[in-house]
């Protein structure tokens, strides 16, 4: 198996950079939005926009969901970078002759059966 450690490390570094850039963009966008203040106003329409109506989420709830979703995305970038670096280390110490021997014992693939997830 051909393995290029520099490419894995470079990809990990790219995820780190993208995470930093995304976080900086979100912080700046949030600061710009917060600088506007309560842009929905104090009218009944503004309160409906902010709180929601008839069981539907308003700006307040959706903004919280967006913040949580962005944090998940930032965490995912960090996890991918960490795992790419870990994978590089694991490939360096793997006993590839043993892996090849194990794989040679597996039955041939069935093209009608999906490998990932449910069919």
N, C-alpha and C positions, 0 to 999 in steps of 0.2 A: 504494500500500500504506500503510495507516494503521499508524503505529508510535508507541507511547508509551514513551519512554525511562524515565520514572519507574516504570512497571509492571515493566519488566525489571530495573531496579535494585532495586526493592522485593522482587522474587522472589529476586534474588541475595542480598540482605540476609537474607531469610528462611532460605535455605539455610545461610548463615554462622551465624545464630542457632541453627538446629536442630543444626548440627554441634557448636557449643559446648555446647549443652544435653545432647546425646547423650554427648559425651566426658565431661562432668562427671558424668552419671548412671552411666556405666560405671566411671569411676574410683572413685566412692563405693561402688558395688556390689562392686567388686573388693576395696576396702579392708575392707568389712564381711565378705566371705567369707574374706579372708586373716586377719582378726582371730580367726576361729574356729580356725584352725590346721588340722592334719591330721585333719579330722572323720571320715575313713574308718577311722581306727584302725590298729592293727598286726596285726590278726587276718588269717588267710588270706583271709577274705571281703573285708576292707578292702583288702588288697593286690590282689585280683582286681578290685575296683571301681576302684582307682587305675590299675593297669597294663593291665587287660583280660584276656581269656581266650579261647583257641581262635581266635586271629586277630582277635578283635573289639577295637576300641579301648576303652580305659578313660578314666577321668576326665582323666588327665594329657594324653593325646593330644587328646581332644575339647576340653579347655580351651584348648589351643594353637590348635586350629582356630577356635574361637570368637573368640579374641583377633585372629587374622589376619583373620577375616571382618569383625569390627567395624572394624578399621583400613581395610579396603577400603571399607566404608560411609562412614567419615569422609572418606577420600580422595575418594570419589565426590561427597560434598556439596561439598567444596572445588572440584572440577573443574566441577561444574554451575554453581556461583556464578561461577567465573572465565569460563566460556563464555557465560553470560548477559550478563555485562558486556562481553565481547568482541563478542558478537552486537550489542549496542547500538551499539558503535563501528563495526562493519562496516556496519550498516544506515544509519548516518549518512553514510557515504562511498560507498555503493553507487550506481552509475549505473543507476537503475531503468528508464530508457528502453532501455538495452542489454539488461538482463535480460528485459524484456517482449518485445523483438525476438527474442531467443534462444528464449524459451518459445513464441512464436507459430510457430516453425519446427518444433516437435515434432509428431509424429503424435498423433492423438486417443488418449485412454486406452482400453485394452481392458478392459472390466469383468470378463472372465473370467481375466485375468492379475493375480496379486497384485503389488502394488508393492513391499512389503517382505518380504524373506525368501523361503523356498521355499514353494510351494503345496502 
